[in-house]
């Protein structure tokens, strides 16, 4: 069972979790990697990682019986990279039969194929964060450079806290209620990524 004050990382079975675990270890935190609903509910904070496609990730979450568990969480939850996209209503990635992939739907936004005005895709490399809405999650990060690897993104909208421009602007950080998302890889973003993870660990329940 997760201990009070703990951090749980959702074991999606389709993400390389070692680098994320090491990133928190450098901050003095040993996260619990789990797919157990009781442990996820008991943790003080939950991180949803992800690599691969939205379709494969959602199928695995469904196989584990986790979508409704994740939707019901009331503590701060942070999705990173694909994990952020899974927080949205739907994704154009892995669309089948003309239907977009249904996601968790805890953030009122949708994930779309990137339009980069002729720049190469997928988007890979370092780009600047432009903070638009103040948030404790983004303290000290306006103008910071962070590392991206993605070909799908969430357009700017009411949930957007920060954006990045690669050909066109897209949501770099989202928040709705207790759910947060970062499109970039904090575990690969040096001091800026470490700052974001530290800010997440210091979030108070109910703040956004």
URZIPE-V261065 format. One record per backbone hydrogen bond with DSSP energy under -1.0 kcal/mol. CO is the residue of the C=O (numbers start at 1). NH is the residue of the N-H. E is the energy in kcal/mol with one decimal. If there is no record, write none. Layout:
BEGIN
co=(CO;CO)
nh=(NH;NH)
e=(E;E)
END
This chain:
BEGIN
co=(3;6;6;7;8;9;10;15;17;18;19;20;21;22;24;24;25;32;34;36;37;38;39;45;46;47;48;50;53;54;55;56;57;58;59;60;61;62;66;67;68;70;76;77;78;79;80;81;81;82;84;85;86;87;87;88;89;90;91;92;96;99;101;107;109;111;112;116;123;125;127;129;130;135;136;138;141;144;146;147;148;150;151;153;154;157;159;161;161;162;162;163;164;166;168;170;172;173;173;174;176;178;179;180;181;182;185;186;189;190;191;192;193;194;195;196;197;198;200;204)
nh=(6;44;45;32;47;34;12;17;21;22;23;24;25;26;27;29;28;9;11;40;41;42;43;8;78;10;80;82;57;58;59;60;61;62;63;64;66;65;70;71;72;73;46;180;48;182;83;84;85;86;87;88;104;106;107;105;103;111;101;95;99;96;91;109;89;92;153;119;150;148;146;143;163;138;139;141;144;129;127;185;125;123;114;112;171;160;175;132;133;172;173;130;170;168;166;164;183;161;162;181;179;77;176;79;174;81;188;189;193;194;195;196;197;198;199;200;201;202;203;207)
e=(-1.7;-1.1;-1.5;-2.8;-2.6;-2.4;-1.5;-1.1;-2.7;-2.7;-1.9;-1.9;-2.2;-2.0;-1.0;-2.3;-1.7;-3.0;-2.2;-2.3;-2.4;-1.7;-1.4;-2.6;-2.4;-2.7;-2.1;-1.1;-2.2;-2.7;-2.2;-1.9;-2.4;-2.5;-2.2;-1.9;-2.8;-1.0;-2.9;-2.2;-1.4;-1.1;-2.1;-3.0;-3.0;-2.7;-2.4;-1.1;-1.5;-2.2;-1.3;-1.3;-2.7;-1.4;-2.0;-2.4;-2.7;-2.9;-2.6;-1.3;-2.0;-1.7;-2.2;-2.2;-2.9;-1.9;-2.9;-1.8;-2.1;-2.7;-2.6;-2.1;-2.4;-1.4;-1.1;-2.2;-2.2;-3.0;-2.4;-2.8;-2.2;-3.0;-2.4;-3.4;-3.2;-1.8;-1.8;-2.8;-2.2;-2.6;-1.8;-2.5;-2.3;-2.1;-2.0;-2.0;-2.8;-3.0;-1.5;-2.1;-2.1;-2.6;-2.7;-2.6;-2.4;-2.9;-1.5;-1.4;-1.3;-2.2;-2.1;-2.0;-2.2;-2.4;-2.8;-2.4;-2.0;-1.2;-1.2;-2.1)
END
